[in-house]
Amino acid sequence: MTTPGDFHGVQICTGLGAGNFGDDLMSAAFWSHIRPSVRLVVEALDNYRHMVDYPTQHTYENWLDGVDLGSYGLPGYCVGGTLAARWGLDFPLRALTTRLTPFLERALPVHFLGIGVDMIQVPEGRELFQEALIEARSWTVRSQRCQNALTDLGVPSERIAVGADWAWLYDSPAKNASWGADEWRDLGIEPDRPFVVANLVNEIWADNAELKMSIARALDRLAKEGYQIAFFCNEIRPGAYYDHEAAVATRGYMKEPSILARSETYTLDQVLGLLCHATATISQRYHFTVESILAGTVPISIARGDKMIELLDDLELPCATTIDQFDAEVFVRDAFETLRDTQPIRKQLQAKRFELRERAKQNLAFLPELEADGGRP
């Protein structure tokens, strides 16, 4: 039987285990940069636990079981994720309000660590924030934009510090590169020849056939210039809302050949082992862009929402086109410009990676009791 005295806090689920590599990447980095002696009760979804090794010193509760996490009598930690309202109010705003309320009713502190915050303008979203989230004891956020969004919601600036996304602190062993090359060959991609890996989303754009046709035409242009085309799902849940259906639909509009990487099979390290061979990636997801840089390749991002524009600003990369106003001609022009010579961009991005890694070490600015002795290299 788990007793509160055995643990230091509760990690409240912000997406861990749901099937999105980005959510697991953030938690894995967090776990590796707190004191080894820290033990947490970790709330997760159990759908895809193979994606990351869950540290054995923590204990795990299934989000779907609806456990009253406040009953442990411990501080609550929300690690990573993005507070936004554009994709609906149920998650994360309403879900987190439900999760935080038992802590606040018991006067237990709640801290947000390395969180993203979009500017929330929807009145219902702002009201939900005021129900519980406004009471959080401290916030570390991944950019100045996020800090501005929080102060706009009424959070005092002295309770906010700017860090960076947890994923920048993730370290992947290089041994996965050889495995990745073999996996690409099995899938029909020759890793010694130029190829691009595209991660596309459906979400609220699921019925936008024109968008998919435009992206398909752009990918066909790249294929005609000799680039092999591969699709990868960074969110591996099945269903019309997610990446697999977006890839299948877009491939259906293409005239040139392409391949679709396997879903539901990879670990975080294997993802980076795959991406390290790509000449470049095409990204509509925040963490697929980050993963591309961690793997040492170059992302060509089609901006999706505030958080990707924020990320591209931090990386000092251009935002030529967005998912809402996709311009195939602009995209192809910029893609060819990037692909013409990726080396300078790789060098720039690795410098930015180091800068953001250093910033991410501020994610525990208000909680030195969690921080690993002497930090991590």
Backbone torsions as a table, in degrees:
resi	resn	phi	psi	omega
1	MET	NA	126.8	178.5
2	THR	-75.1	131.6	176.6
3	THR	-117.4	148.4	-177.0
4	PRO	-55.2	-33.8	-178.4
5	GLY	-64.3	-16.0	-179.9
6	ASP	-79.1	-13.2	-167.1
7	PHE	-129.7	162.9	-177.0
8	HIS	-105.4	-18.7	-178.0
9	GLY	178.9	175.7	-179.3
10	VAL	-118.0	125.3	174.3
11	GLN	-91.0	110.8	-176.5
12	ILE	-79.8	136.4	-175.1
13	CYS	-65.1	125.6	171.4
14	THR	-118.6	16.3	178.6
15	GLY	136.2	-8.6	-178.0
16	LEU	-54.0	127.6	175.9
17	GLY	83.5	0.6	-177.0
18	ALA	-74.6	-22.7	-178.2
19	GLY	122.4	10.3	178.0
20	ASN	-108.7	120.2	-177.4
21	PHE	-57.5	-32.9	-179.0
22	GLY	-62.5	-42.2	179.9
23	ASP	-62.3	-43.6	-179.4
24	ASP	-70.3	-34.4	178.1
25	LEU	-60.8	-43.2	-179.3
26	MET	-64.5	-45.8	-179.6
27	SER	-65.9	-40.6	179.6
28	ALA	-60.3	-41.3	178.2
29	ALA	-67.0	-41.7	177.4
30	PHE	-58.8	-49.6	-178.0
31	TRP	-60.1	-34.6	-176.4
32	SER	-80.3	-8.1	-176.8
33	HIS	-120.8	19.1	168.9
34	ILE	-110.2	165.7	-178.7
35	ARG	-56.0	135.3	178.2
36	PRO	-58.6	-23.4	-179.3
37	SER	-80.2	-12.7	-178.6
38	VAL	-71.2	131.3	177.0
39	ARG	-120.2	132.8	-175.9
40	LEU	-123.8	151.2	161.6
41	VAL	-89.6	117.6	-173.2
42	VAL	-110.6	122.1	176.4
43	GLU	-91.0	128.0	-177.4
44	ALA	-145.6	165.7	166.5
45	LEU	-93.9	136.1	-172.1
46	ASP	-90.6	9.7	-173.1
47	ASN	-58.4	-43.9	-168.1
48	TYR	-135.7	57.8	-175.7
49	ARG	-69.7	-13.3	179.8
50	HIS	-69.4	-15.8	-171.7
51	MET	-69.5	-26.5	-177.5
52	VAL	-147.8	147.3	174.6
53	ASP	-74.4	120.0	178.7
54	TYR	-84.2	119.3	-176.7
55	PRO	-57.0	138.5	-173.3
56	THR	-75.3	-16.6	-179.5
57	GLN	-75.8	-15.7	178.2
58	HIS	-93.7	160.9	171.6
59	THR	-114.4	154.8	-168.7
60	TYR	-125.6	134.9	175.2
61	GLU	-115.0	139.5	178.8
62	ASN	-80.9	123.2	-179.9
63	TRP	-52.5	-37.1	-176.0
64	LEU	-70.6	-16.5	178.7
65	ASP	-76.8	-13.1	176.3
66	GLY	64.2	36.7	-179.8
67	VAL	-64.7	140.3	174.6
68	ASP	-76.4	93.8	-175.1
69	LEU	-66.5	-25.1	177.8
70	GLY	-66.9	-19.3	-177.5
71	SER	-67.1	-16.0	176.1
72	TYR	-71.9	-17.9	180.0
73	GLY	70.2	28.8	-174.8
74	LEU	-120.1	159.9	174.0
75	PRO	-61.0	150.5	176.7
76	GLY	-106.0	138.9	179.6
77	TYR	-124.0	123.2	172.1
78	CYS	-100.5	113.9	-171.1
79	VAL	-108.1	114.2	176.1
80	GLY	71.1	-171.3	-176.2
81	GLY	89.5	177.8	-178.3
82	THR	-134.4	128.9	172.3
83	LEU	-84.1	117.8	-178.1
84	ALA	-151.8	162.0	179.8
85	ALA	-122.5	-10.2	-173.0
86	ARG	-63.1	-33.6	-176.6
87	TRP	-95.2	18.3	178.8
88	GLY	113.4	162.3	-175.2
89	LEU	-96.2	-16.1	-175.2
90	ASP	-65.4	-41.7	177.3
91	PHE	-138.0	129.1	8.6
92	PRO	-95.3	-13.9	-167.3
93	LEU	-60.4	-52.6	-177.1
94	ARG	-69.4	-39.5	179.6
95	ALA	-62.5	-42.7	-179.5
96	LEU	-71.1	-34.4	175.1
97	THR	-58.4	-44.5	178.1
98	THR	-63.2	-41.7	-177.3
99	ARG	-70.7	-36.4	-175.1
100	LEU	-79.5	-28.6	-174.0
101	THR	-54.3	-44.4	179.1
102	PRO	-62.0	-30.6	176.2
103	PHE	-68.6	-47.0	-175.0
104	LEU	-68.2	-34.4	178.0
105	GLU	-64.3	-25.9	178.7
106	ARG	-98.8	8.6	-178.5
107	ALA	59.0	34.3	176.3
108	LEU	-91.1	137.0	-179.1
109	PRO	-70.4	145.2	173.3
110	VAL	-124.1	135.6	-178.8
111	HIS	-126.6	137.3	173.3
112	PHE	-100.2	126.8	-172.4
113	LEU	-120.0	114.7	176.4
114	GLY	62.7	43.3	-174.1
115	ILE	-93.6	153.7	169.5
116	GLY	-100.7	145.7	179.2
117	VAL	-137.9	115.4	173.0
118	ASP	-80.7	159.3	173.3
119	MET	-68.5	116.5	-176.4
120	ILE	-100.4	111.1	-177.6
121	GLN	-104.7	-20.9	-177.3
122	VAL	-64.5	124.4	-177.2
123	PRO	-53.9	-41.7	-179.9
124	GLU	-64.0	-35.7	178.2
125	GLY	-67.1	-41.5	178.8
126	ARG	-65.9	-37.7	177.7
127	GLU	-65.1	-42.3	177.8
128	LEU	-60.8	-40.8	179.2
129	PHE	-59.9	-39.4	-177.5
130	GLN	-71.5	-20.2	-178.3
131	GLU	-66.2	-37.5	-174.6
132	ALA	-148.3	-43.7	-171.0
133	LEU	-63.3	-31.7	-179.7
134	ILE	-59.7	-22.2	-176.9
135	GLU	-84.3	-3.0	-179.7
136	ALA	-55.9	141.3	-175.0
137	ARG	-70.5	-38.7	-179.0
138	SER	-152.5	159.6	-179.8
139	TRP	-137.4	127.7	161.1
140	THR	-112.9	132.4	-172.6
141	VAL	-123.1	165.8	-170.2
142	ARG	-92.4	-0.5	178.5
143	SER	-165.4	167.1	175.1
144	GLN	-63.9	-35.6	176.7
145	ARG	-56.6	-43.6	-179.7
146	CYS	-64.6	-40.2	176.8
147	GLN	-60.7	-42.9	178.9
148	ASN	-62.5	-38.8	179.3
149	ALA	-64.9	-38.0	178.7
150	LEU	-68.9	-43.9	179.5
151	THR	-64.5	-32.5	175.8
152	ASP	-63.9	-27.7	178.3
153	LEU	-86.7	-2.7	175.2
154	GLY	102.7	6.9	178.6
155	VAL	-77.9	127.4	178.9
156	PRO	-61.0	138.7	-175.4
157	SER	-61.9	-27.6	-179.0
158	GLU	-71.0	-10.4	177.1
159	ARG	-98.0	8.8	-176.2
160	ILE	-124.9	135.3	170.7
161	ALA	-129.6	146.6	-179.2
162	VAL	-93.3	121.0	173.0
163	GLY	-116.4	-126.5	176.7
164	ALA	-162.4	174.5	-179.6
165	ASP	-62.2	139.8	179.8
166	TRP	-57.4	-31.6	-173.6
167	ALA	-58.1	-25.9	-179.5
168	TRP	-65.4	-16.0	-179.9
169	LEU	-94.2	4.1	-177.7
170	TYR	-80.6	135.5	176.9
171	ASP	-115.4	130.1	179.9
172	SER	-116.1	133.1	177.9
173	PRO	-66.0	140.2	-175.5
174	ALA	-68.5	-15.6	-175.4
175	LYS	-61.0	-18.4	-177.9
176	ASN	-75.6	-11.0	-179.8
177	ALA	-63.1	-44.8	-179.8
178	SER	-64.2	-42.8	176.4
179	TRP	-59.9	-41.9	-178.4
180	GLY	-62.4	-40.9	178.5
181	ALA	-61.2	-43.4	179.1
182	ASP	-64.1	-39.6	-179.8
183	GLU	-64.5	-42.3	177.8
184	TRP	-61.0	-42.0	179.2
185	ARG	-61.8	-41.5	178.1
186	ASP	-61.9	-31.3	-178.8
187	LEU	-83.9	-11.6	178.7
188	GLY	105.3	10.6	176.2
189	ILE	-104.9	134.2	175.2
190	GLU	-93.0	106.2	-172.7
191	PRO	-66.8	-13.1	177.6
192	ASP	-85.5	-6.0	175.7
193	ARG	-106.5	154.6	-178.5
194	PRO	-58.7	134.9	174.0
195	PHE	-153.0	154.4	177.5
196	VAL	-120.0	148.3	-179.7
197	VAL	-117.4	121.6	-176.7
198	ALA	-107.0	132.2	171.2
199	ASN	-115.3	111.1	-177.7
200	LEU	-112.3	153.2	-179.6
201	VAL	-116.2	158.9	170.8
202	ASN	-103.2	-71.9	178.9
203	GLU	45.3	-129.7	-176.3
204	ILE	-75.9	-3.3	179.2
205	TRP	-103.1	14.7	-173.3
206	ALA	-57.3	-35.8	-176.4
207	ASP	-94.3	8.3	-177.5
208	ASN	-88.0	83.4	-177.9
209	ALA	-66.2	-34.2	-178.9
210	GLU	-63.1	-39.5	177.0
211	LEU	-60.6	-47.0	-178.8
212	LYS	-64.8	-39.1	178.3
213	MET	-65.5	-38.6	179.2
214	SER	-65.7	-42.3	178.4
215	ILE	-66.7	-38.8	177.8
216	ALA	-60.8	-41.9	178.4
217	ARG	-63.5	-40.0	179.4
218	ALA	-64.7	-42.7	179.1
219	LEU	-66.7	-35.9	175.3
220	ASP	-61.2	-38.2	178.0
221	ARG	-61.9	-42.5	178.0
222	LEU	-65.2	-41.7	-179.3
223	ALA	-62.7	-38.9	-179.8
224	LYS	-66.5	-21.7	177.5
225	GLU	-90.0	7.6	173.5
226	GLY	102.4	3.4	179.6
227	TYR	-88.6	127.5	171.8
228	GLN	-70.1	145.0	-176.1
229	ILE	-116.9	124.9	175.9
230	ALA	-125.7	146.1	174.9
231	PHE	-110.1	142.7	-180.0
232	PHE	-135.4	139.2	179.3
233	CYS	-100.0	112.8	177.0
234	ASN	-86.1	-16.0	171.4
235	GLU	-119.6	113.8	-166.1
236	ILE	-102.9	8.5	176.2
237	ARG	-67.3	145.4	176.4
238	PRO	-77.7	160.5	174.8
239	GLY	122.3	162.0	-174.0
240	ALA	-64.1	-20.6	-176.6
241	TYR	-78.1	-17.2	-164.1
242	TYR	-110.3	-177.4	-165.3
243	ASP	-67.4	-35.8	-176.1
244	HIS	-59.4	-45.1	-179.8
245	GLU	-67.1	-33.7	176.6
246	ALA	-64.5	-42.0	179.6
247	ALA	-66.5	-45.8	-179.1
248	VAL	-60.3	-45.0	-178.6
249	ALA	-64.9	-43.6	-178.8
250	THR	-66.9	-42.5	176.8
251	ARG	-58.7	-34.5	-179.6
252	GLY	-64.6	-24.6	178.3
253	TYR	-90.1	-10.8	-178.3
254	MET	-78.3	148.1	175.1
255	LYS	-97.2	-25.0	-179.6
256	GLU	-92.4	157.6	-178.5
257	PRO	-70.1	152.5	176.1
258	SER	-153.8	167.9	175.6
259	ILE	-127.3	159.5	178.1
260	LEU	-121.0	118.6	179.4
261	ALA	-63.3	157.6	-178.7
262	ARG	-66.4	144.5	173.7
263	SER	-101.4	157.0	171.7
264	GLU	67.0	16.4	-175.0
265	THR	-121.0	-19.0	-168.6
266	TYR	-95.4	152.9	168.4
267	THR	-95.2	170.2	178.4
268	LEU	-57.7	-44.7	-178.2
269	ASP	-66.0	-34.0	177.0
270	GLN	-68.5	-35.5	176.1
271	VAL	-57.4	-47.9	-179.9
272	LEU	-68.0	-32.0	175.7
273	GLY	-66.0	-28.6	174.6
274	LEU	-76.8	-49.5	-172.1
275	LEU	-68.7	-24.5	-177.5
276	CYS	-64.0	-17.0	-179.8
277	HIS	-91.2	-13.3	-175.3
278	ALA	-72.0	140.6	172.6
279	THR	-63.1	-39.8	176.6
280	ALA	-162.4	166.2	174.0
281	THR	-121.2	159.7	174.4
282	ILE	-118.5	121.1	-167.2
283	SER	-127.3	134.9	168.7
284	GLN	-115.4	7.6	179.9
285	ARG	-121.7	140.0	179.7
286	TYR	-52.9	-53.5	-172.9
287	HIS	-78.5	-19.7	172.1
288	PHE	-69.4	-35.6	173.5
289	THR	-62.4	-45.8	178.5
290	VAL	-62.6	-46.3	179.9
291	GLU	-58.2	-39.0	179.2
292	SER	-59.8	-42.2	-179.9
293	ILE	-71.1	-41.5	176.0
294	LEU	-58.4	-33.0	-179.8
295	ALA	-81.5	-10.8	177.0
296	GLY	91.5	13.2	177.0
297	THR	-106.3	-171.0	-172.9
298	VAL	-117.3	120.7	176.5
299	PRO	-86.0	139.0	169.3
300	ILE	-111.3	104.2	-168.3
301	SER	-97.2	135.6	169.7
302	ILE	-100.3	103.1	-167.7
303	ALA	-60.9	133.3	179.5
304	ARG	-127.4	100.1	176.3
305	GLY	81.9	173.7	-177.2
306	ASP	-58.9	-38.9	-171.4
307	LYS	-67.4	-30.8	177.8
308	MET	-76.1	-34.1	175.2
309	ILE	-64.3	-41.2	175.3
310	GLU	-58.5	-45.0	-179.4
311	LEU	-64.1	-45.0	-179.7
312	LEU	-64.7	-34.2	174.5
313	ASP	-61.8	-46.8	-179.9
314	ASP	-61.5	-36.1	-178.0
315	LEU	-84.8	-7.5	-175.8
316	GLU	56.6	43.3	174.8
317	LEU	-105.9	146.8	179.3
318	PRO	-69.3	151.2	174.0
319	CYS	-115.8	82.4	-171.9
320	ALA	-76.4	-31.5	-176.6
321	THR	-151.3	155.2	-176.9
322	THR	-122.1	166.1	178.5
323	ILE	-67.4	-29.5	-179.5
324	ASP	-75.9	-30.9	-178.8
325	GLN	-132.9	61.0	-175.2
326	PHE	-69.8	128.6	178.5
327	ASP	-117.9	106.0	-174.5
328	ALA	-62.2	-38.3	-178.3
329	GLU	-66.0	-44.1	178.0
330	VAL	-63.6	-42.6	-179.6
331	PHE	-61.6	-48.2	-178.8
332	VAL	-62.8	-42.2	178.8
333	ARG	-58.7	-48.1	-178.0
334	ASP	-70.1	-35.3	178.4
335	ALA	-62.6	-46.1	179.8
336	PHE	-65.5	-36.0	177.7
337	GLU	-63.7	-41.5	177.9
338	THR	-66.9	-46.5	-175.1
339	LEU	-69.7	-22.2	-178.7
340	ARG	-58.4	-37.9	178.2
341	ASP	-156.5	95.2	-175.8
342	THR	-81.1	-15.6	-171.3
343	GLN	-60.8	-46.7	178.8
344	PRO	-61.3	-36.2	-179.4
345	ILE	-70.6	-40.4	176.1
346	ARG	-57.2	-44.4	-179.2
347	LYS	-63.0	-44.6	178.3
348	GLN	-60.0	-44.0	-175.7
349	LEU	-70.1	-33.6	177.4
350	GLN	-69.3	-32.9	173.9
351	ALA	-66.3	-41.4	177.5
352	LYS	-66.2	-36.8	177.2
353	ARG	-58.4	-45.3	179.7
354	PHE	-63.5	-42.3	-179.4
355	GLU	-62.1	-44.4	-178.7
356	LEU	-72.5	-31.7	174.7
357	ARG	-61.1	-44.4	178.2
358	GLU	-63.9	-40.7	179.1
359	ARG	-64.8	-37.7	-177.8
360	ALA	-63.3	-22.0	177.9
361	LYS	-67.6	-11.4	176.0
362	GLN	-84.1	-0.7	-176.9
363	ASN	-65.1	-16.7	176.7
364	LEU	-109.6	26.9	-174.2
365	ALA	-56.5	-34.7	-178.4
366	PHE	-93.3	-3.6	-173.6
367	LEU	-132.2	63.8	-178.7
368	PRO	-61.2	-20.8	179.5
369	GLU	-66.3	-18.1	177.7
370	LEU	-92.3	-19.5	-169.3
371	GLU	-70.1	138.3	179.1
372	ALA	-62.9	144.0	179.5
373	ASP	-57.2	121.2	178.1
374	GLY	73.2	4.3	-177.7
375	GLY	72.4	-174.0	179.8
376	ARG	-120.7	151.6	179.6
377	PRO	-66.2	NA	NA
